Amino acid sequence: MSSQVRHAVISGACVVVLFGWSERGRADVRLPALISDHLVLLSESEVAIWGWADPGEEITVVASWMAEARKTITGADGRWRLPLRTGAPGGPHTLTISGKNTITVRDVLVGEVWLGSGQSNMEWPVSAALNPREEIAAASHANLRLFTVERAEAASPADDVKGAWQVCTPESVGGFSAVAYYFGRTLMTELKAPVGMIASSWGGTEIEKWIPEPAMLSSPEFAGAIESRRAAVAEYEKALAAWKVENETADAGTAGRWENPALDDADWAALPAYVTWGTADLANFDGVAWFRATFDAPEGWTGEGATLELGAIDDQDRTYVNGVLVGSTADWTAQRVYALPSGLLKPGRNCVAIRVHDTGGAGGFSAGPGQPCVRRGEERAAIGGWKYRIGFAQSALKPAPQSPAPRNSVLYNGMISPLTSYAVRGVLWYQGESNVPRAAQYGRAFPLMIRSWREAFRREAMPFYYVQIAPFAGYGSWGIPAGAAAELREMQRLTLSTPGTGMVVTTDLVPDVNDIHPPNKQEVGKRLARWALAKLYQRDGIEPSGPVYKSMSVEGRWIRLTFDHVGKGLTARGGELSGFTIAGEDRVFVPAEARIDGSTVLVRSVHVSKPAAVRFAWEDAPIPSFFNLDGLPATPFRTDDWPLATAGARW
């Protein structure tokens, strides 16, 4: 890397600007980020090794597990690609790639490879999930490898991503996707094989950003909308760029280099506490304020394996350590967990500077236990003595231009398309909260995305296991009609008709329905692994799902319901079934009595003489009691096909 700044966003939602990389001579063979030390290649499969070099250059690949070298010639565009056959799980191996230069990729394992993607509940790191201290301390797994794709939007499919494979250690696991980690750890343990997990997620994102544009243009659901928005988006981007320049010019902190650790900040005001702003200057402040503090690094710390943990920041931050930009995030709910480059820290006093832009409403910090701090394994350095100074008030600026519409495909282009040459066994997906206002349309968008990804990865039946959105009571406060979340869960349930899919239900994993990020990612990862172990790896005796509605029949005043995934039998936790409603032809649903009858459920209400339909857990934040004896909750469902409240909402 050159000495130019490169920064990584670990959590939050913003368009990341990556500043430069050292230019290589055109003669050099170059490899994508995925083909690097500590990688895992898919076992017993044809995998691709690819990269770039001079047009017409001969490339030789030697894999230590193969008897013969493989050769190819780069195309006119300098690209090359070689297929290799892998064998049984194992390693470590080496890959040697030669052209006019030679690159050796070391510590290569052969095993299982999975991709985890989605929005914030997939991105949510181990350090912010349940029992982080204990889990991180125990995370020494030489056969588990982790790759986090840095956030990137792209208007067209990108060639590569930013990221690197890491051996799973207490130092590397904290910022990694908790769901992906716990899934991978379960597979590694059960299969006794190496596992590579690729995490490519972005909090707060809609599914339309993850679908390739050709697929959307082929769909009547989206084609017209894309065509009509292109010109408006171009004008918006031009106006936004100009507004950002104006922001930077107005900020006294940017002009004054307030991130400089040598800055004399003796005249800065003291921040009473690292909490939501409540000082006289900041109580009702919207705009940019800068914050500075220090911490003492223990002897021997250089930054390698260390993370800066700041909690959530409202709204946008740009964070520096010793004058070096280490992260930037624009999501007020996101945990700021930034990896520190090797060599950044120095013994003794170190400086943290944060440029916070609060665009409206309350601003400030929401720290968790022990934050803010710098952590390296079990060692922790507290950050204190915070001071602040205002950079500019929002009222001094013109309002930001408003985006005409969400942009499609930009995350697929920047964070998925560059991965599609890499052989993966399957995909994990946890997303949907941002599509709740358009729940009915999600029922068409989600299967479209699955089909398009399978085509891109050239695996028609690639397993695709996903998590149904969790109960959350806060949608109403966001102006979303009541019940829209139930409609999105129904669209996720119906997607089970797509072959090779499986769904995890989380209605029993939410201790607080006002928290959209339930902390128990361990069980989510394990339940995803149950699908893989039962269906893909053909392990006997594993029921992957709770009861899934199959059919209904009317028996007088009762409706009898049948289910798939009954497993060892049906049960009601707490003694009584809850969450069932019933309606007649008037389509008015009322609370219902429900009881288990063998492998079926009978539902009725004294207020409905001629029942026509049943719904279960049909609300934004249901916590029902219906399970199978394998300990897995039933999926929310409806038996009717009556029009949904979100049917007219469009992207």
N, C-alpha and C positions, 0 to 999 in steps of 0.2 A: 504494500500500500504506500502511496505517497504521503507526504506530510500534511496534505489537505485534510480538512475535517471530514470525518464520516460519522454519522450518528445513527443510532438504532432506536426505534420506538418499540417498547416492550408491551405497553398497554395503552388503550385509549382509542380515539378516533380522529385522525387527521390525515391530510395528504402529506406524506413524508418527502422531504427534499434531501437527497443524498448527494453530498458534495464530492464529486470527482473520484476517480481511481487512477492509479498510475498507468500511463500508457505503456503498452508493451510493444516491442518490436514486432513488425508484421510477420516475421518468420517464426515467432514463438507459437508452439502448440498451446492452446488454452482449453481449460476444462470448465464445465458448469459447476456452480457451487455444490450441487449434489454429489458430484464425483470428487470426493475429497477424503482425507484421512478419517478413519473411524466409521465409514459408511457401512450400511448393511445392504446387501444385494439379495433379491428374492430367490429363495432356494428352489431347485429343480425346475427352473424356468429359463426361457430365453430372455436375457436382459440386454439392454443397450448401453454402450459406452459411446459418448459423443463429445464433440467439441468443435474448435475452430483452428484454422492454420492458414497458410498461404494457399491460394488456388493451385490445384495440381500437385500439392505436396503429398508424399507417401507417409502414411501413418501406420505405425506398428503398435499393437497392444499385446502385452504378455501378461497373462493371468497365472498366478502361481499354482492354481489347481488344474490348469489345462496343460496338456503335453506339447501343444504347438502354439506358436504365435499366430495372431490374426493381423491381416494387412488390408488397407484400403487407400484410396486416393481421394483427396478433398475435391469438392465440386468447384464450380466457377465462383460461387459465393463464399468459398473458404470453409464451408461446413463439411463435417465428416461424421459418420456413424457406423459403429461396428456391433453386430449382435454377438453375444457370448452365451454359452450354455453353462448354467450353474448346476451343482450337484446337491448332496444332502447338506443340512445345516452344519455349520462349523466355522473354523478359522482359528487364528487370524491368517489372512492371506495378504498378498500384495498385487497391485496392478501397476504395470510399467507402460507408459504411453510415450512413444518416441516419434519425432519428426526431425526438424532441425534443432530441436532441444528435447530433453527427456524429463518427464515428470513421473515420480514414483508415489503412488497412493498406498499408504501403509495402514495396517490394522484393519483390514477389510474382513467383515464377517458375512456369512451367508445364512439367511434365516427368513423370518417373516417381516414384511414391510407394509405398514398401513398409513393412510393419510387421514388426519383429523381436521375438519374445517367447519366454518360457521361463524356465529357472532360471539358476543361476550361470554356466554356460558361455556363455549368451547375454548375460548381464549383464556378464561379465568385461570390464573397460575396456581401452582401448588402452594406458594407462599401465602395466598389469600384464601385458600380452601380450608376444610376441616383439619384440625390437628396439625398445623404446618410444622411446628418445631419438631415433633416426633417423626413425622413423615420424612422431612428433609434429612434429619440425622440418620435415618435408616436407609437412605436412597443410594447405597453403593452397589451398583449392578453393572458389572463389566460387560455383560451380554445384552444390555439395553442401551440403545443409542437414540439420541434426540436431535431433531433438526427443526428449528423454528424459522419459518419464512418471514422475513421482515416485511412490514406493511408497504404496499406499493400499488398505486393505481396506474393504469396504462390505457391509452386510447385504442391501442391495437395490441395483439399478442406479443408479449415480450420474449426475448431470447433466454433470459436467466433471472434468477432471484438472488437476493442477498440472504446469507445465512451460512451456517457451518454445522457439521455433525459434531456432537459432543458425546463422550462416554457419560452415562448417567452416574453422577456423584452428588453428594450433598451440596457441592459448589455449583453444579450446573442445573439442578432440577428445579430450584425455587421459582424461576421465571417461566418455566415450561407449562404448557397446557395441562391442567390437573386431570381432566377427563382422558386425554390421550395418554398421559403417564400411567394412570391406574389401569386403563385398558391394556397397555403394553406390558406393564408389570405382571398382570394376570396371565396374559398369553405366555410370556417368558417362563413363568413358573409352571404352568400347566403343560406346555409343549416341550419344556426343557430344551429350548432352542433360542438362538439370538433373535432379537426383535428390534426393528428400526421404526421409530414413530416420527412422522413428518407433521408438524402443526402449522396450518396456514389459515388463520382466522383474523377477523376484524370486528370488534364490538360495535353494536348498533347498526349493522348493515342489513339491507334488504336483499332478498334472494335474487332480484333482477340484476344485481351487480355481479353475481356469481354465475350467470348463465351466458355462454358464448353468444355473440351477436348473430352469427349465422343461424343458430337454433331459434333465436327470438324472431328473426326476420322470416323464418319458415312457418311461424305460428300465427294464425289469424288473431290470436289473443294480444299479440304485442307488436306485430309488424307496422301497423299504421302509426302507433304511438311513437315508435323509434324514428320513423321518417319525419314526423312533424316536429320533433324536439331538437333535431340536430342543429339547425340554424340558431335556435334560441340558446342552446348550450354554448355555442361558439361566442355569441355576443356576451353572455354572462361571464365566461372565462376571461375575456378581454377586460371587462369592467372590474372583475375581481382582482386581476393582476395589478391594475392601476390603484385600486383601493389599498392593497397590501403595501405597495410602495409608499403611499401616503401615511400608512400606519407607522412604518419604520422611520420615516422622516420626522414624524411628530414625537416619537419616543425619545425623551431626554436620556434614558438609560442606554439605548442602543448607541446613540451618538457619543455618550460619555464612557462607553465600555464598562458598565457597572458590573459585568461579570468578572472583571479582572481581579484576581486575588490580592493584588498590590494596592487596590483602590483604598483611599482613606475614607472610611465610612463613619468617622467619629460623630458627624453631625446628622446621621440617620436616626429616625425615631425607633424606639424599642417596641417590638411586638409583644404584648403581654403574654400571649399564649398561642401555640400552634393549633388554632381552631378556626371556625368560621369567623370572619372579620367582625369585630365589634368595637374597634377603637373609634375615637371621634372622627378621625380622618377617613376611615374606611367603612363605617357602618352602612352608608348608603352610596358607596362609591362603585361606579362602573368605569372601567378603563384598564390601563396597565399600571401595575405596581411591581416593584422589584423587591426581593427579599434576599437577605444574606445571613449566613450563619457559619459556624465552624465546627469541626470535630477533630479529635486526636486519633490518628491511626496507630494501632499497635505496631511494635517493631516487626519488620519483615513483611508488612503489607505493601503490595505494589499495585493492587487493583485486580490482578488476575484472580478470577473466581469470586470477586466481590460484587455486590449489588447495592444500589442506592434505593431505599424503600421510603417513600414519602406519603403513602396513602393516596386518597383521592384529592384532586385540586379542581376548584370551580373557577373558570371554565377551562382555560387553555394555559399550558405551561411551556416554557422553554428552559431547560435545566442544565446548569453548568457545574462542573467540579474542577476546581483549580484552573478556571478559565476555559475549559474544554467542554463543548456541547456534548452531553451524554444522552439526551432524550428530549422528545417533544410530543405532547399529547393534547388533543382537543375534545375530550369527553369528560364532563364533570363527574360522571359516575365511575370512571376507570381508575384502578389502582396504578400508581406510578411505581414501577419496579424496573430500574434501569441498570443494565450491565455496565460495569466500569472497565475500560480497556486496560490491558496490562501495562504497568509502568506509570499509570496516571497518579496514583497515590504516593505520598511521600511520608516518611516517618514524622510523627508529631502533628503539627497543626495543618489542617486542610480546609479549603473554603468551598461552600456550596452557595450558588447564586441561582435564584429562580425568577424568571420573568413571567408574571401571572397576568393574563388578560381576562378580566371578568366582563362579559358582554351584556349582562343584565341580571337582575335579581341579586340574591345573596352571593357572596364570593368567599373564597378562603380555602381552608384545609380541613380534611376529615381523616385524621390519622387513626390507625388501628393500634392495638397494644404494642408498645415498644417502638413505635414510629414517632418521628422520622429517625432513621438510622442508616448506617452502612453496615452490611452484614457479610461475613465471610465464613461459611460453614456455621459453627456454633458460636463463633466470636462476633461481637456486635459493638459498634462504636456509636454512641448517641450523638445527635446533632442538636445544638442548643445555642442560646444567645441570639435569637433572631432579631434582625432590624429590617426596616422597610423604608422605601422612598417612592413617591409617585412618579411614574414616567409620563403619563398624560391621562386626562379625563376623556371618557368616551364622548362626552358632549362637545368636545373640541373637533370631533370628526364628523364627516358626513356619514349617514347610515350605510352599512355594508350592502352591496347589491344582493338581491335575493335570487337564489337559484331558480330557474324556471321549472325544473323538474329533476328528479333523481336521474343520474346517469346510469345507463345499463352497461353490463359486461366488463366494467373497468377492473374489478377485482379478479374476475376470471382471467382477464388478459395479463394482469400483473403478478398474480399469486398462484394460479392453477395451471394455465397454459404452459409455462416453462417447466412444469413438473411432469408433463404427460408422456415424455420419453422414458421416464424412470418407471421401472416395473414395480407396481404395488399390488398387494393381495386384495385390498378392499379399501373402502372409504367409511369413515365415521362422520356424522353430520349432526350438529346441534345449532339450530337456527329457527327462527319463526316469529319471535317476539316483535320484530320490526315490521312484520307483515300482517299483524293482527287486524289493522283497520281494513285490509283487503283480503280477509280470510278466504272467501269463496274463490277468489282468483288464485290463491296459493295452491288450491287443488289442481290447477292446470300448470302452474309454474314449477312446482316441485318435481312432478314426474318428468317434465321437460328437461329440467336440469340433470336429473339422474341419467336420462337417455343420452344427453349431450356429453356428459362426462365419460360415460362408458364408451361412446364413440371416440372421444379424444384419447382415452387411454388404450384404445383398441382391445377392449375386453368386454364383449357383449353381455356377459353375465356377471360382471364384477360385483361382488357383494357390497351392499350399501345399507349400513345400519345407522339408524338415526334416533334422536331423543325427542320425545314429545314435549312441547313447552310445559313448564311447571306451573302450578297454581300461582297466581299473582293478582292481588286485589287493587293494584294501582292503575290499571288501564283507564278506569273511569276518570281519574284525576288528570289524565292526559287528553280528555275529550273523546275517548273511544267508546262507542255504544256498549252497554252491558251485554255480555254474552258473546262478543266478537271472538274472545279467546277460545271459548268452547267451539265455535265454528272452525277456528284454525286447527284445533286438536282433531276435529272430525276430518278435515282435509288430510291431516297427517295419517289418521287411521285408514282412510280410504287409499292412501298411497301404498299400503301393504299389498294391494292387488298387483303392484308392479313386481314381477318375479325377482327373486334374489334380495329382497329387502327385509328388514326387521326393525321393530320399534320398541324403544324402552319407555315405560311409563314412570312418572316421577311424583305422582300425587301423594305418596307417603313419605317423601324426602324433603318436605318443606316445613321447617320449624316456625317460620315467620312468613305469612302470605303477603306481607308488605315488602319483602326483599325479593327482587327479581333474579338474584343470584344465589340460590340455595347453596350452602357451603359443602354439603356432602357429595363431593365429586367422586369419592372412592366408590360408592355404591353405583353411581352412574357408569363409571368405567367398568366395573365388574359385570353389570347387567348387559352392557354392550358386548363384553367378552363372552357372556353366556350364549348370545346369538351366534358368534363366530364359532365357539367350541361345539355347539349343538348342530348347527347347520352346515358350516364349511368344513370343520375338522372332524365331524362325525363322531363326537364323543357320546357314548351311551349314557343314559340316565340324567341328562341335563334338560330341564324344561326352560326354554329361553324367554317365555312371556307369561304374563298373567292372562286371565280370560279376555278373549277378543270376541265381540258380538258376531254371530253367524246368521241366525234366522229367528223369526217370531211366528207364532200362531195364536189366534184368538180362541179361547175356550170359555165361552159365556162371558162373564164379567172379568175374566182373567186374561192376561197375555202371558204366554209361555215363551221364554227366551232360551235359545241354545247358543253354545259358545265353542270356539276353538281354544286350544291351550288350556283345557280344564286341568291338565296335569294329574296330580294325585287326588284331586277333588276340589270342591268349592267351599269357601268359608266366609264368615262375617267376623271381622275383628271387632271386639267389643260386644259381640252377641247378637246384634241386629244389623241387617242390611240398611244402608243409608244412601241417599243421593239419587233415588229413582223418582221420576215423575211420569204421569200418564195423561193422555188426552183422548177425547173422542173426535168425531168428525168436525167439531167446532174448532179444533186445533188449539184449544186452551189447556195448557198443561197445569196439573195440580199435583201436590205431593202424593206419593203412592206408598202403599204397603208392599213389601217385597219379601219373599222367603225362598230359600234354597229347596229344590225338590230333586234329589239325586244330582245329576250333572246339568240340571237346568235351573232357571229361576222363574218363579211365578210372581206377577205384578198385578195389582188392582187398586182401585179407589172406590169407596162407597159413593163418591160424587160423580163417577163416570160409569154409566150403565152399558154403553156400547163402546168399548175401548178400541182405539185405532192405532195408537202409537205410544212408544215408550222412549224416554230419554234418560240417560244416566250421567251423573256428574256434569250436567250441562250448565255450567256457570264459570266465571272467570277464575275463581279460586276454590275449587272443590277439594275436600279432604274426605273422600268416601271410605267405606269400610269393606268393600267387596274385593276379595283376594282368592287366589287358589292356594292349596295347601303347600305349594312350593314356595310360598312367601312373596309372591309377586302380585301387584295390584292389577285390577281390571282396567282396561282402557276406557275412557269416556266414549259414549256413542249415542247415536239416535237410530231408531228403526225407520223413521219416515224420510221422505225426500222432499219435504215442503220447502218453499223458498227461504233462503237464508237472509238475515238482515244485511249482510255485507255483499249481497249478490250484485249490486250495481256499482260497487267501488272498483275503480280501475287504476292501474299504474299509469 
